[in-house]
Amino acid sequence: MEVNEALIDRLSELSKLEFSTDDKGKMVKDLNKMLEFVDKLNEVDTEGVEPLLFMNEDVNQWRADEEKPALGQKEALKNAPLSDSDYFKVPKVIDNK
């Protein structure tokens, strides 16, 4: 895979981020270095190496599920900076382009 400014432009469009020309050049260089490193990892002989599922043998300690009283709608809305009838009012964050 070749990383070039066209790919950076596409990624910035998808992520809704803007980069300067200098930043784009640095990103192209950095991403190409990362891909070269991954290619080197593909050259490592892993014959006979057992796949690693977890970094250590620790087991997750989960807490017991406990039923607790739910927060009522009116209680939740009274803590909201903006509300509209029965709903939280939030600023628009997605642009429909």
PyMOL commands that set and color helices and strands:
alter all, ss='L'
color gray80, all
select helices_A, chain A and resi 5-15+21-42+73-78
alter helices_A, ss='H'
color red, helices_A
select strands_A, chain A and resi 83-84+87-88
alter strands_A, ss='S'
color yellow, strands_A
deselect
rebuild
show_as cartoon
